[in-house]
Amino acid sequence: MGDFARVQALVHDEGTTKSCDEQAGLTGADENARPTPFLICHRVPLRLLVAVVPVLIATVLVSSWLAWDGDVPGWEADVLRFINGWPDAIEPMMWVLQQVGVIGAPIVAGLIIVFFTRRWQHFVPFALVLPLKLGIEKGLIKQLVQRERPFTSVGEEINVRGPAFEGLSFPSGHTTTAFALGILVSAFLPPRWRPVPIVWAFIVAVARMYYGEHNLLDVVAGAALGTGFALILWYLFLNRFANEDCVCDQP
């Protein structure tokens, strides 16, 4: 049975499974109320949160311990030099891709989601990424670990393609934001598109090293932080909007 036929069968099976428009209440004259049925079709279960969040915390703690003295181990510097040495020709692409990690990106993404879903409550988790990032990543961990940018902590041979030659680098704020944003956006996407924003977040982490502004442990800790923020926010603010019976991946 083809994908479309299978979806039709699910939709009409004893009336228990509804299409995305039906789940959203878009019938008749309301069908044009929003351009795309961005529905949350899955919840983050508590057991997943309990299993994953301690691993993420452990990742941040171990990374912090390794970076605590401000030195960059040889293996970490080697990874940085390898990525930092990639061709200059990809710099414009990397610059564009890493913009999802800037501080205002979650606000913009949240407003776009609200435009499509017409539910202001969906904006809340995106808005909360900012205070979590500023409070925990920048206000707490950066001040505790105190590791300098690669140009200072590794050496002047690092090709810094951005403005950050000095200053605190652990953890990576761009990476924290990108992973938090990627996972939250994935909550609203059909299964076939869900990996896209998460892969994009990984590219941001690589771009930060390519630009010579962060070491490997900086982006590892940032990825763990952002993932933890997103899973907790999804559980607290998006689970109640989820309907796991909806068919969101129609052709």
Secondary structure, DSSP 8 states (H G I E B T S, - for coil): --HHHHHHHHHHSTT-S-BHHHHTT--GGGGGSSSS---------HHHHHHHHHHHHHHHHHHHHHHTTS---HHHHHHHHHHHTS-GGGHHHHHHHGGGGSTTHHHHHHHHHHHHH--GGGHHHHHHHHHHIIIIIIIIIHHHH--B-HHHHT-TTS---SS-SSSB-SS-HHHHHHHHHHHHHHTTS-TTTTHHHHHHHHHHHHHHHHTTS--HHHHHHHHHHHHHHHHHHIIIIIGGG--TT-B----
